Amino acid sequence: MEELYLRPARIQDVRHIHGLLLDCARQEFLLPRAYNELYSHLRDFIVLAPRDGLQVYGCCSLAIAWEDLAEIRSLAIMPEYQKLGWGSRLVEACVSEAVTLGLYRVFTLTYKKSFFERLGFVEVNKDKLPQKVWSDCIHCPKFPECDEIAMVMEL
């Protein structure tokens, strides 16, 4: 298997990230992201890529939600690279970035509760995340019948 590493996303990665997120959205693991959203939030993303940088095998982003709150979003890994620890590493890299920015509360909305529990997240009621609900969720096609699980990590 080729040597892989985590790095900040580059403009050339957007099409790969979009495809990866679209594949996961088709399986209803997460919501898709539009190209314009990916371009405008590219700096939020960390990717799993080979040294040659010609492909993206995984991604995750950290979005600042409020002065004391950040969100782990768009965690996706190609099936052949799952169960190898890369998902945990991507989330940990985003959590580390949150700490660097002075954000000590991180949340996610997920269908993979046990994965995030292993990383130290705990389930909370979505009412504990009003910034998320009124900034993003209100525009979601699943609102107000969201079936994702809200989870928070206090750092």
Backbone as a chain_set.jsonl record, in Angstrom:
{"seq": "MEELYLRPARIQDVRHIHGLLLDCARQEFLLPRAYNELYSHLRDFIVLAPRDGLQVYGCCSLAIAWEDLAEIRSLAIMPEYQKLGWGSRLVEACVSEAVTLGLYRVFTLTYKKSFFERLGFVEVNKDKLPQKVWSDCIHCPKFPECDEIAMVMEL", "coords": {"N": [[0.848, -1.185, 0.0], [0.473, 2.255, -0.735], [2.332, 5.077, 0.605], [0.708, 7.176, 2.851], [-0.511, 10.363, 4.021], [-1.637, 12.987, 6.249], [-2.795, 16.19, 5.389], [-3.277, 19.765, 4.89], [-6.074, 20.671, 2.866], [-5.944, 21.296, -0.672], [-6.534, 23.435, -3.488], [-6.71, 21.833, -5.769], [-7.784, 19.555, -4.748], [-10.514, 19.738, -4.442], [-12.419, 18.648, -6.279], [-12.023, 15.907, -5.842], [-12.672, 15.71, -3.104], [-15.357, 16.496, -3.219], [-16.456, 14.38, -4.753], [-15.951, 12.202, -3.034], [-17.49, 12.929, -0.762], [-19.997, 12.972, -1.977], [-20.349, 10.273, -2.659], [-20.525, 9.182, -0.071], [-22.797, 10.525, 0.799], [-24.75, 9.432, -0.848], [-24.978, 6.971, 0.331], [-26.156, 7.711, 2.586], [-24.628, 8.497, 4.8], [-23.735, 10.982, 5.382], [-24.409, 14.487, 4.727], [-24.467, 15.882, 1.418], [-22.08, 18.197, -0.027], [-21.994, 21.248, -1.736], [-20.138, 22.357, -4.623], [-19.471, 25.139, -4.499], [-19.603, 25.597, -1.759], [-17.555, 23.942, -0.848], [-15.309, 25.13, -2.081], [-15.356, 27.662, -0.835], [-14.907, 26.96, 1.793], [-12.55, 25.614, 1.881], [-10.184, 25.858, 3.388], [-10.888, 24.78, 5.796], [-10.609, 22.074, 5.64], [-8.931, 18.942, 6.095], [-7.033, 16.495, 4.512], [-6.625, 13.041, 3.587], [-4.069, 11.739, 1.845], [-1.978, 10.446, -0.836], [1.613, 10.708, -1.178], [2.167, 11.782, -3.709], [-0.003, 13.396, -4.144], [-2.122, 13.221, -5.954], [-4.626, 12.189, -5.55], [-7.422, 11.92, -3.284], [-8.107, 10.249, -0.406], [-9.51, 10.418, 1.881], [-11.26, 12.71, 4.076], [-11.851, 15.485, 6.293], [-13.394, 18.116, 8.117], [-13.054, 21.149, 10.018], [-15.222, 23.34, 11.335], [-15.78, 26.564, 12.453], [-18.195, 27.386, 14.757], [-19.095, 29.149, 16.665], [-18.006, 31.522, 19.182], [-16.982, 29.842, 21.131], [-17.129, 27.285, 20.185], [-16.773, 24.603, 17.921], [-17.209, 22.649, 14.93], [-16.936, 19.291, 13.89], [-16.954, 18.175, 10.7], [-18.071, 16.583, 7.653], [-16.604, 14.134, 7.564], [-15.134, 11.645, 5.825], [-14.142, 8.629, 4.304], [-12.585, 6.644, 1.862], [-13.824, 3.376, 1.157], [-11.845, 1.272, 1.071], [-9.858, 2.255, 2.699], [-10.854, 2.434, 5.177], [-11.242, 1.453, 8.633], [-8.598, 1.42, 9.342], [-7.609, 3.261, 11.031], [-7.467, 5.832, 10.034], [-9.686, 7.537, 10.022], [-9.976, 8.233, 12.731], [-7.55, 9.589, 13.045], [-7.922, 11.76, 11.314], [-10.063, 13.115, 12.582], [-8.829, 13.659, 15.046], [-6.816, 15.383, 14.176], [-8.34, 17.581, 13.406], [-9.485, 18.25, 15.877], [-7.18, 18.954, 17.249], [-6.515, 21.244, 15.815], [-8.669, 22.836, 16.592], [-8.06, 23.264, 19.31], [-5.662, 24.682, 18.983], [-6.735, 27.002, 17.954], [-8.005, 27.948, 20.156], [-10.446, 26.92, 20.856], [-12.449, 24.998, 22.84], [-14.545, 23.292, 22.907], [-16.058, 20.948, 20.997], [-18.2, 19.741, 18.496], [-20.239, 17.278, 16.774], [-22.475, 16.138, 14.246], [-23.825, 13.087, 13.616], [-24.11, 9.755, 12.186], [-22.689, 7.745, 13.124], [-22.336, 6.888, 15.932], [-20.903, 5.197, 17.806], [-18.269, 5.282, 16.831], [-17.492, 7.987, 17.298], [-17.862, 8.063, 20.051], [-15.76, 6.437, 20.93], [-13.695, 8.194, 20.53], [-14.055, 10.044, 22.473], [-16.278, 11.701, 22.454], [-19.539, 12.682, 23.595], [-23.018, 11.936, 23.635], [-25.474, 14.439, 23.104], [-28.399, 16.503, 23.499], [-29.809, 18.041, 20.663], [-30.732, 20.556, 21.162], [-28.821, 21.747, 22.677], [-27.147, 22.923, 20.954], [-27.733, 25.519, 19.665], [-26.58, 27.4, 17.899], [-25.758, 25.913, 15.685], [-28.179, 24.795, 14.814], [-29.629, 27.069, 13.979], [-27.959, 28.223, 12.109], [-27.105, 26.365, 10.108], [-28.704, 23.961, 10.082], [-31.347, 24.727, 9.683], [-31.538, 25.119, 6.987], [-31.382, 22.646, 5.919], [-32.614, 19.81, 4.1], [-33.681, 17.845, 5.711], [-34.579, 19.086, 7.953], [-37.275, 19.856, 10.132], [-36.85, 17.294, 10.995], [-34.504, 15.879, 11.75], [-32.308, 13.124, 11.771], [-29.798, 12.664, 12.682], [-27.243, 12.145, 15.158], [-26.38, 14.186, 17.804], [-23.267, 15.054, 19.136], [-20.797, 15.854, 21.577], [-17.546, 17.033, 22.465], [-15.701, 17.957, 25.185], [-12.876, 19.843, 25.674]], "CA": [[0.0, 0.0, 0.0], [1.275, 3.468, -0.848], [2.481, 5.893, 1.811], [-0.304, 8.217, 2.946], [-0.342, 11.308, 5.106], [-2.658, 14.01, 6.398], [-2.31, 17.53, 5.05], [-4.363, 20.695, 4.563], [-6.6, 20.533, 1.506], [-5.498, 22.23, -1.704], [-7.568, 23.727, -4.472], [-6.809, 20.687, -6.679], [-8.469, 18.464, -4.045], [-11.955, 19.983, -4.298], [-13.198, 17.668, -7.047], [-11.915, 14.616, -5.144], [-13.454, 15.825, -1.869], [-16.759, 16.508, -3.628], [-16.824, 13.01, -5.126], [-15.942, 11.378, -1.828], [-18.664, 13.293, 0.036], [-21.18, 12.554, -2.723], [-20.481, 8.817, -2.466], [-21.005, 8.963, 1.301], [-24.166, 11.044, 0.878], [-25.621, 8.435, -1.497], [-25.168, 5.898, 1.309], [-26.8, 8.397, 3.704], [-23.707, 8.626, 5.935], [-23.609, 12.415, 5.642], [-25.062, 15.324, 3.729], [-23.526, 16.321, 0.382], [-21.651, 19.598, -0.021], [-21.913, 21.82, -3.076], [-18.805, 22.833, -4.986], [-19.202, 26.485, -4.001], [-19.343, 25.488, -0.322], [-16.217, 23.367, -0.681], [-14.316, 26.141, -2.421], [-15.334, 28.742, 0.16], [-14.488, 26.423, 3.095], [-11.423, 24.717, 1.625], [-9.201, 25.938, 4.474], [-11.384, 24.003, 6.932], [-10.427, 20.65, 5.375], [-7.705, 18.155, 6.139], [-7.253, 15.341, 3.649], [-5.754, 11.878, 3.574], [-3.622, 11.687, 0.457], [-0.648, 9.895, -1.076], [2.672, 11.728, -1.313], [2.106, 12.469, -5.005], [-1.08, 14.361, -4.067], [-3.021, 13.158, -7.102], [-5.899, 11.611, -5.145], [-7.804, 12.128, -1.891], [-8.732, 9.018, 0.074], [-10.33, 10.738, 3.045], [-11.28, 14.124, 4.424], [-12.59, 15.924, 7.471], [-13.239, 19.557, 8.253], [-13.358, 21.807, 11.282], [-15.924, 24.594, 11.067], [-16.041, 27.354, 13.656], [-19.628, 27.647, 14.858], [-19.328, 30.27, 17.579], [-16.757, 31.899, 19.845], [-16.48, 28.774, 21.998], [-17.663, 26.042, 19.651], [-16.412, 24.227, 16.552], [-17.873, 21.43, 14.475], [-16.279, 18.32, 13.019], [-17.895, 17.933, 9.595], [-17.633, 15.993, 6.379], [-15.641, 13.044, 7.72], [-15.397, 10.611, 4.82], [-12.956, 7.859, 3.916], [-12.873, 5.61, 0.872], [-14.001, 2.09, 1.847], [-10.624, 0.46, 1.199], [-8.978, 2.864, 3.699], [-11.548, 2.432, 6.457], [-10.822, 0.462, 9.644], [-7.138, 1.459, 9.447], [-7.27, 4.337, 11.954], [-7.371, 7.136, 9.385], [-10.801, 8.379, 10.468], [-9.59, 8.772, 14.043], [-6.472, 10.562, 12.85], [-8.492, 12.968, 10.724], [-10.81, 13.819, 13.63], [-7.845, 14.161, 16.01], [-6.149, 16.546, 13.572], [-9.286, 18.703, 13.498], [-9.581, 18.608, 17.295], [-5.936, 19.661, 17.548], [-6.668, 22.572, 15.223], [-9.594, 23.57, 17.458], [-7.292, 23.688, 20.491], [-4.751, 25.728, 18.517], [-7.536, 28.209, 17.767], [-8.584, 28.346, 21.436], [-11.806, 26.375, 20.948], [-12.339, 23.83, 23.711], [-15.77, 22.497, 22.818], [-16.203, 20.52, 19.611], [-19.345, 18.853, 18.329], [-20.494, 16.696, 15.473], [-23.755, 15.479, 14.003], [-23.331, 11.859, 13.007], [-24.836, 8.483, 12.225], [-21.682, 6.792, 13.607], [-22.208, 7.215, 17.347], [-19.858, 4.435, 18.5], [-16.964, 5.786, 16.389], [-17.186, 9.228, 18.006], [-17.73, 7.743, 21.484], [-14.384, 5.941, 21.145], [-12.793, 9.34, 20.499], [-14.315, 10.896, 23.635], [-17.49, 12.503, 22.303], [-20.72, 12.179, 24.307], [-24.271, 12.347, 23.008], [-26.217, 15.538, 23.72], [-29.6, 16.918, 22.799], [-29.514, 19.077, 19.67], [-31.074, 21.862, 21.755], [-27.594, 22.298, 23.264], [-26.366, 23.48, 19.844], [-28.603, 26.442, 18.914], [-25.856, 28.065, 16.813], [-25.801, 25.004, 14.544], [-29.549, 24.663, 14.343], [-30.106, 28.255, 13.274], [-27.089, 28.634, 11.003], [-27.039, 25.362, 9.041], [-29.777, 22.96, 10.077], [-32.604, 25.295, 9.184], [-31.498, 25.032, 5.525], [-31.251, 21.237, 5.547], [-33.88, 19.194, 3.676], [-34.197, 16.979, 6.782], [-35.054, 19.91, 9.071], [-36.823, 19.68, 11.506], [-36.881, 15.864, 11.321], [-33.119, 15.391, 11.675], [-32.086, 11.828, 12.416], [-28.403, 12.557, 13.097], [-26.995, 12.181, 16.597], [-25.492, 15.279, 18.21], [-22.257, 14.622, 20.104], [-19.894, 16.942, 21.966], [-16.32, 16.736, 23.204], [-15.163, 19.093, 25.945], [-11.408, 19.686, 25.696]], "C": [[0.888, 1.242, 0.0], [1.315, 4.246, 0.472], [1.485, 7.049, 1.769], [0.016, 9.148, 4.092], [-1.506, 12.279, 5.133], [-2.033, 15.354, 6.087], [-3.509, 18.449, 4.839], [-4.805, 20.498, 3.107], [-6.057, 21.632, 0.602], [-6.623, 22.405, -2.722], [-7.774, 22.55, -5.43], [-7.572, 19.524, -6.054], [-9.985, 18.585, -4.078], [-12.784, 18.952, -5.057], [-13.16, 16.287, -6.38], [-12.757, 14.618, -3.864], [-14.945, 15.766, -2.2], [-17.233, 15.093, -3.975], [-16.909, 12.084, -3.928], [-17.177, 11.655, -0.971], [-19.96, 12.875, -0.661], [-21.418, 11.053, -2.58], [-21.031, 8.506, -1.075], [-22.441, 9.448, 1.471], [-25.15, 10.065, 0.239], [-25.92, 7.269, -0.559], [-25.832, 6.412, 2.585], [-25.955, 8.38, 4.974], [-23.542, 10.084, 6.34], [-24.342, 13.181, 4.558], [-24.044, 15.759, 2.681], [-23.163, 17.791, 0.57], [-21.527, 20.059, -1.468], [-20.49, 22.296, -3.346], [-18.522, 24.209, -4.4], [-18.936, 26.474, -2.498], [-17.942, 24.919, -0.062], [-15.131, 24.386, -1.013], [-14.229, 27.216, -1.338], [-14.886, 28.269, 1.539], [-13.287, 25.487, 2.964], [-10.421, 24.704, 2.78], [-9.627, 25.172, 5.715], [-11.006, 22.526, 6.828], [-8.998, 20.159, 5.575], [-7.999, 16.92, 5.303], [-6.22, 14.245, 3.913], [-5.364, 11.67, 2.119], [-2.282, 10.977, 0.349], [0.352, 11.035, -1.262], [2.593, 12.474, -2.645], [0.944, 13.459, -5.092], [-2.097, 14.309, -5.184], [-4.407, 12.622, -6.771], [-6.175, 12.0, -3.704], [-8.572, 10.884, -1.463], [-9.607, 9.245, 1.301], [-10.282, 12.229, 3.314], [-12.072, 14.345, 5.702], [-12.4, 17.428, 7.564], [-13.612, 20.017, 9.656], [-13.973, 23.154, 10.94], [-16.17, 25.309, 12.387], [-17.512, 27.728, 13.659], [-19.926, 28.893, 15.68], [-18.029, 30.54, 18.3], [-16.171, 30.797, 20.711], [-16.832, 27.39, 21.475], [-17.228, 25.827, 18.205], [-17.082, 22.901, 16.218], [-16.939, 20.585, 13.62], [-17.308, 17.961, 11.959], [-17.228, 17.137, 8.479], [-16.514, 14.969, 6.541], [-16.024, 11.935, 6.753], [-14.079, 9.948, 4.446], [-13.376, 6.81, 2.905], [-12.913, 4.256, 1.573], [-12.717, 1.288, 2.056], [-9.627, 1.025, 2.222], [-9.656, 2.986, 5.065], [-11.004, 1.315, 7.341], [-9.298, 0.367, 9.761], [-6.673, 2.584, 10.377], [-7.232, 5.727, 11.342], [-8.498, 8.073, 9.802], [-10.501, 9.023, 11.809], [-8.521, 9.835, 13.896], [-6.993, 11.865, 12.248], [-9.257, 13.782, 11.771], [-9.836, 14.42, 14.64], [-7.103, 15.378, 15.466], [-7.061, 17.771, 13.642], [-9.441, 19.168, 14.938], [-8.331, 19.383, 17.713], [-5.981, 21.087, 17.001], [-7.601, 23.431, 16.07], [-8.862, 24.105, 18.689], [-6.331, 24.815, 20.114], [-5.478, 27.06, 18.371], [-8.171, 28.712, 19.073], [-10.026, 27.913, 21.606], [-11.75, 25.063, 21.721], [-13.627, 23.031, 23.81], [-16.006, 22.23, 21.339], [-17.401, 19.584, 19.535], [-19.378, 18.272, 16.929], [-21.926, 16.224, 15.427], [-23.415, 14.26, 13.162], [-24.359, 10.74, 13.016], [-23.929, 7.402, 12.821], [-21.354, 7.065, 15.083], [-21.03, 6.493, 18.012], [-18.456, 4.901, 18.098], [-16.582, 7.026, 17.197], [-17.106, 9.013, 19.523], [-16.32, 7.26, 21.801], [-13.366, 7.082, 21.182], [-13.03, 10.312, 21.657], [-15.504, 11.823, 23.515], [-18.626, 11.86, 23.095], [-21.973, 12.736, 23.632], [-24.932, 13.462, 23.81], [-27.484, 15.786, 22.907], [-29.232, 18.042, 21.835], [-29.85, 20.476, 20.18], [-29.853, 22.527, 22.383], [-26.725, 22.984, 22.209], [-27.189, 24.476, 19.037], [-27.892, 27.148, 17.764], [-25.906, 27.215, 15.541], [-27.201, 24.954, 13.948], [-29.963, 25.865, 13.511], [-29.174, 28.71, 12.151], [-27.136, 27.655, 9.836], [-28.282, 24.484, 8.952], [-31.07, 23.476, 9.471], [-32.685, 25.222, 7.656], [-31.46, 23.593, 5.013], [-32.6, 20.664, 5.121], [-34.489, 18.285, 4.749], [-34.748, 17.773, 7.968], [-36.577, 19.993, 9.029], [-36.775, 18.22, 11.944], [-35.493, 15.227, 11.205], [-32.981, 14.073, 12.415], [-30.616, 11.618, 12.796], [-28.309, 12.681, 14.616], [-26.011, 13.31, 16.887], [-24.554, 14.76, 19.293], [-21.273, 15.753, 20.349], [-18.68, 16.36, 22.673], [-15.879, 18.031, 23.887], [-13.663, 18.862, 26.069], [-10.798, 20.379, 26.878]], "O": [[1.928, 1.271, 0.658], [0.449, 4.091, 1.333], [1.421, 7.799, 0.795], [0.727, 8.777, 5.026], [-2.265, 12.386, 4.17], [-0.895, 15.63, 6.466], [-4.627, 17.978, 4.632], [-3.99, 20.194, 2.236], [-5.754, 22.739, 1.046], [-7.548, 21.596, -2.787], [-8.9, 22.298, -5.859], [-7.968, 18.599, -6.763], [-10.679, 17.617, -3.768], [-13.761, 18.435, -4.516], [-14.168, 15.581, -6.364], [-13.465, 13.653, -3.576], [-15.704, 15.063, -1.534], [-18.3, 14.667, -3.53], [-17.832, 11.276, -3.822], [-17.834, 10.723, -0.507], [-20.915, 12.467, 0.0], [-22.554, 10.614, -2.402], [-21.908, 7.655, -0.929], [-23.215, 8.843, 2.212], [-26.262, 9.892, 0.736], [-26.983, 6.654, -0.641], [-26.045, 5.661, 3.537], [-26.481, 8.265, 6.081], [-23.246, 10.386, 7.497], [-24.835, 12.598, 3.592], [-22.879, 15.982, 3.011], [-23.871, 18.531, 1.253], [-21.011, 19.333, -2.317], [-19.736, 22.599, -2.421], [-17.441, 24.432, -3.856], [-18.124, 27.262, -2.012], [-17.239, 25.372, 0.842], [-14.138, 24.488, -0.293], [-13.131, 27.632, -0.969], [-14.521, 29.093, 2.378], [-13.041, 24.662, 3.844], [-9.872, 23.654, 3.113], [-8.806, 24.938, 6.602], [-11.074, 21.802, 7.821], [-8.02, 20.843, 5.275], [-9.094, 16.361, 5.378], [-5.113, 14.495, 4.391], [-6.221, 11.451, 1.263], [-1.532, 10.909, 1.323], [-0.033, 12.184, -1.478], [2.912, 13.661, -2.711], [0.901, 14.276, -6.012], [-2.867, 15.254, -5.357], [-5.279, 12.606, -7.64], [-5.254, 12.372, -2.977], [-9.567, 10.513, -2.086], [-10.357, 8.358, 1.708], [-9.385, 12.93, 2.844], [-12.856, 13.496, 6.127], [-11.371, 17.957, 7.143], [-14.374, 19.365, 10.37], [-13.326, 24.005, 10.331], [-16.708, 24.724, 13.327], [-18.021, 28.309, 12.7], [-20.897, 29.603, 15.417], [-17.038, 29.852, 18.056], [-14.974, 30.817, 21.0], [-16.833, 26.423, 22.236], [-17.301, 26.734, 17.376], [-17.468, 22.138, 17.104], [-16.243, 21.096, 12.743], [-18.403, 17.498, 12.279], [-16.004, 17.04, 8.388], [-15.578, 14.941, 5.741], [-17.106, 11.358, 6.851], [-13.049, 10.604, 4.292], [-14.409, 6.161, 3.07], [-12.125, 4.009, 2.486], [-12.53, 0.688, 3.114], [-8.658, 0.352, 2.574], [-9.097, 3.569, 5.994], [-10.39, 0.362, 6.86], [-8.769, -0.645, 10.223], [-5.473, 2.83, 10.496], [-6.99, 6.705, 12.049], [-8.284, 9.28, 9.921], [-10.742, 10.214, 12.003], [-8.582, 10.874, 14.553], [-6.551, 12.949, 12.63], [-9.11, 15.002, 11.836], [-10.002, 15.57, 15.047], [-6.796, 16.304, 16.218], [-6.593, 18.878, 13.909], [-9.52, 20.37, 15.189], [-8.426, 20.363, 18.452], [-5.531, 22.024, 17.661], [-7.353, 24.624, 16.248], [-9.03, 25.267, 19.061], [-6.205, 25.794, 20.849], [-4.907, 28.119, 18.633], [-8.797, 29.771, 19.093], [-10.753, 28.484, 22.419], [-11.077, 24.121, 21.301], [-13.779, 22.191, 24.697], [-16.137, 23.154, 20.536], [-17.592, 18.736, 20.407], [-18.657, 18.705, 16.03], [-22.525, 15.941, 16.465], [-22.786, 14.385, 12.112], [-25.342, 10.778, 13.755], [-24.362, 6.264, 13.002], [-20.228, 7.427, 15.421], [-20.24, 7.127, 18.712], [-17.55, 4.915, 18.932], [-15.471, 7.107, 17.722], [-16.357, 9.713, 20.204], [-15.75, 7.633, 22.827], [-12.304, 6.954, 21.791], [-12.295, 11.288, 21.81], [-15.722, 12.657, 24.394], [-18.67, 10.639, 23.247], [-21.979, 13.858, 23.126], [-24.947, 13.432, 25.041], [-27.611, 15.328, 21.772], [-28.421, 18.905, 22.171], [-29.312, 21.466, 19.685], [-29.851, 23.739, 22.598], [-25.686, 23.558, 22.536], [-27.334, 24.3, 17.827], [-28.523, 27.467, 16.757], [-26.077, 27.747, 14.444], [-27.38, 25.058, 12.734], [-30.578, 25.709, 12.456], [-29.581, 29.517, 11.315], [-27.201, 28.081, 8.683], [-28.84, 24.292, 7.872], [-31.798, 22.73, 8.816], [-33.779, 25.258, 7.092], [-31.501, 23.36, 3.805], [-33.625, 20.994, 5.718], [-35.683, 17.988, 4.7], [-35.322, 17.19, 8.888], [-37.129, 20.188, 7.946], [-36.672, 17.936, 13.137], [-35.345, 14.153, 10.622], [-33.468, 13.917, 13.535], [-30.231, 10.516, 13.188], [-29.186, 13.251, 15.264], [-24.939, 13.379, 16.286], [-24.986, 14.11, 20.245], [-20.954, 16.518, 19.44], [-18.761, 15.351, 23.372], [-15.709, 19.064, 23.239], [-13.231, 17.801, 26.519], [-9.58, 20.348, 27.05]]}, "num_chains": 1, "name": "protein.A"}
